[in-house]
Amino acid sequence: MTITSPDRRRVRDTGPSGWLAAPALVFFLVFAVVPLAGVVFLSFTSWDGLREIRLEGLASWTTVLTDPVTGNALMVTAKILFFSFIVQAPISLLLGVFTAGGQKYRAALAVLYFLPLLLSSAAVAIAFKALLDPNFGLGPGLQVPLLIQDWLGNSDLVLFVVVFVIAWQFVPFHTLIYQGGVRQIPTSLYEAAEIDGAGRVRQFLNITLPQLKYTIITSSTLMVVGSLAYFDLIFVLTGGGPGYSTRLLPLHMYLTGFKANDMGAASALGVILIVIGLGLALLLQRLGGKNRNDSQLEGA
Amino acid sequence: MTTRKLRSVAMAISAAALSVSLVACGSSGPAGSTAAGDGSASMWGLTGGNQPVLQKSVEAWNSAHSDQSIKLDFFANDAYKTKVRTAVGAGEGPTFIYGWGGGVLKSYVDAGQVEDLSSFVKENPEVKERYLPSVLKNGEIDGKTYALPNNNVQPVVLYYNKEVFDKVGVQPPKTWDELMALVPKFKEAGVAPFSLGGQSKWPDLMWLEYLVERIGGPEVFANIAADKPNAWSDPAVTEALTKIQQLVDAGGFVNGFSSIAADSNADQALLYTGKAAMVLQGGWIYQGMKKDAGSFVTGGKLGFTTFPTVEGGKGDPANVVGNPSNFWSISAKATDEQKKAALNYVKDGMFTDADTDALIASGAVPVVNGIDSKLEASPDKDFLTFVYGVAKKAPSFTLSWDQALSPAQGDAMLSNLDQIFLKKITPEQFVTTMNATIGK
């Protein structure tokens, strides 16, 4: 909502009616706010999914907050979030810039890069599980000593394997975002830079990166908030194991709710997850600065 | 201004109405599928060994009783356990609820979700008479019948690869010490001593169940299941857990066992491909191996025996653990018509001669009386008579613990046992954690 005109009244009368937002708002209320309220309510109850719901006050919260598995799940989530970001952001930025070029071979490579986008998380997980099988997988099959590792069964290794598979699946998506962002940058900027004698690297650092500022914020927000929601892939790939090594918060919530049938504790975990997710999203928006809606292209 | 306002209000109302109707659509969808649209009874079964047998049985029933047809769907084991509970809790479960008896059945009974079948069994004595009495007992809670057996007896058995044993020149273990002594011999020969589907967690449990049974007898777990305070503190539990960790330390389990899933049958594959010498698994994997590795089974390379004894142990070596059978319960939320169809199927459609023959042909032992001659005539008679004998002669047949306990206790037990196998916790920590779950 940028209101540049001094006569605000006039703008309001000619602009679209605020009621147009009503359907979206109603949807949001019914499908987001109401269930959210339900989850908050359930977190103060004890419910096994079958019997009647009993109000228990803070019992579920004390269970969840004193359970070492919750702390471990938070740590695993933080690690996966951190490593996913470190791995995915640079790769997708560079690939995005690369594929934005008009050359034919780049377009052909882009098609290959985007292939993982077509696959569902479950399919990706099953494929990697088969490839990484310690006895029947790629390593033992090809007899390559380096590949013969207990990829998914070694508590120290498994986290990085998970980060790799997540990156394999999600880098194409972020590459696509960056590709779009790069193609929005006016070529006149690069032409001017070339006349001024700027090289490839200089152009990238001084034009491409600053122009992509908001694309970076969008992609990072999606990456960070998205990594709080990783579930399907890890559930199929490792089931949270070995032990609790890859049991991150969403998975911990699911297993508590649907395997241990403790809906109260699972709801408390859900509330924690929402609070963290909202906090991170707000933080990233803040990093964009106050003037984030201003045009970057003035004078271009 | 007034027309504008009116229009806005109208728009808001129509938007609200739209979303309400969408919500209504959303909730009526799944409910429709429960009632199966045409009001016929619904049944959820498990994929795997018994799937074709059940499929044929229901198809035969449907073609003969078009007015009482049953709609059958199949799910994978782990996914089914989660799905059915959620569906039953939401009042949208199937008419036939597939189960294992024990604590999970009790939680359905406590919530009033399954029909009391006591009077049905009384009115139809022939139903009760067809079953082995020891198996039938597992469908009873507080003296009332809530579930009836529907397939085969599934004790946990120690399977071994005869070829591998011949190559290494050893005999299957009769005692725990012999078992431990075999470990270095197989490792030297480049074969994993034991296959294990550790990612699925429940195969880990078979080791604990048998060791506790052999060391302390059936009373140890009976006390745990009865929610007696500190029941996990029994020394038999600690000793069993210590033995498990010793076996892990000795390299008894296949490399990477914690990432092997039993649901994908990867653990049995290790056995029949000769990469592992033995596997402790349920009676049902015989059916799977027969299908996936025919010549291994028909060629007589598959060996099977009972779990070894433990020196100084109190448990009778003839005792077994496992699943006495699977069961059908009838949903209390089903319509009268669905219930009627369901009970008629239980009475006349189940364990027909065709069903029993199909079960035996698939490599399973049906939980019914008077099949000795049929088992003898089967090409799988070695295994079938072994299983039937083990199950019939066992003084005690303990139900798999994760099914016998309440879901919350069962889940905590599997997670902590996983930690034991990974050597992340000590037996003492396991006992303390599990004692805290008693009564939950």
HADDOCK unambig.tbl for C-alpha pairs under 7 A between the chains (distance, minus, plus):
assign (segid A and resid 19 and name CA) (segid B and resid 8 and name CA) 6.03 0.50 0.50
assign (segid A and resid 19 and name CA) (segid B and resid 12 and name CA) 6.77 0.50 0.50
assign (segid A and resid 22 and name CA) (segid B and resid 12 and name CA) 6.04 0.50 0.50
assign (segid A and resid 22 and name CA) (segid B and resid 15 and name CA) 6.93 0.50 0.50
assign (segid A and resid 23 and name CA) (segid B and resid 15 and name CA) 5.07 0.50 0.50
assign (segid A and resid 23 and name CA) (segid B and resid 16 and name CA) 6.84 0.50 0.50
assign (segid A and resid 26 and name CA) (segid B and resid 16 and name CA) 6.45 0.50 0.50
assign (segid A and resid 27 and name CA) (segid B and resid 19 and name CA) 6.56 0.50 0.50
assign (segid A and resid 49 and name CA) (segid B and resid 86 and name CA) 6.72 0.50 0.50
assign (segid A and resid 49 and name CA) (segid B and resid 89 and name CA) 5.32 0.50 0.50
assign (segid A and resid 50 and name CA) (segid B and resid 89 and name CA) 4.43 0.50 0.50
assign (segid A and resid 50 and name CA) (segid B and resid 111 and name CA) 5.97 0.50 0.50
assign (segid A and resid 51 and name CA) (segid B and resid 111 and name CA) 5.05 0.50 0.50
assign (segid A and resid 134 and name CA) (segid B and resid 255 and name CA) 6.97 0.50 0.50
assign (segid A and resid 134 and name CA) (segid B and resid 256 and name CA) 5.74 0.50 0.50
assign (segid A and resid 150 and name CA) (segid B and resid 256 and name CA) 5.33 0.50 0.50
assign (segid A and resid 152 and name CA) (segid B and resid 259 and name CA) 5.45 0.50 0.50
assign (segid A and resid 153 and name CA) (segid B and resid 256 and name CA) 5.17 0.50 0.50
assign (segid A and resid 153 and name CA) (segid B and resid 257 and name CA) 6.95 0.50 0.50
assign (segid A and resid 153 and name CA) (segid B and resid 258 and name CA) 5.02 0.50 0.50
assign (segid A and resid 153 and name CA) (segid B and resid 259 and name CA) 4.65 0.50 0.50
assign (segid A and resid 238 and name CA) (segid B and resid 259 and name CA) 6.84 0.50 0.50
assign (segid A and resid 241 and name CA) (segid B and resid 199 and name CA) 6.93 0.50 0.50
assign (segid A and resid 242 and name CA) (segid B and resid 199 and name CA) 6.95 0.50 0.50
assign (segid A and resid 242 and name CA) (segid B and resid 258 and name CA) 5.75 0.50 0.50
assign (segid A and resid 242 and name CA) (segid B and resid 259 and name CA) 6.83 0.50 0.50
assign (segid A and resid 243 and name CA) (segid B and resid 418 and name CA) 5.94 0.50 0.50
assign (segid A and resid 243 and name CA) (segid B and resid 419 and name CA) 5.48 0.50 0.50
assign (segid A and resid 243 and name CA) (segid B and resid 422 and name CA) 7.00 0.50 0.50
assign (segid A and resid 258 and name CA) (segid B and resid 82 and name CA) 5.99 0.50 0.50
assign (segid A and resid 259 and name CA) (segid B and resid 82 and name CA) 6.51 0.50 0.50
assign (segid A and resid 259 and name CA) (segid B and resid 411 and name CA) 6.44 0.50 0.50
assign (segid A and resid 260 and name CA) (segid B and resid 407 and name CA) 5.60 0.50 0.50
assign (segid A and resid 260 and name CA) (segid B and resid 408 and name CA) 4.34 0.50 0.50
assign (segid A and resid 260 and name CA) (segid B and resid 411 and name CA) 5.27 0.50 0.50
assign (segid A and resid 261 and name CA) (segid B and resid 407 and name CA) 6.61 0.50 0.50
assign (segid A and resid 261 and name CA) (segid B and resid 408 and name CA) 6.18 0.50 0.50
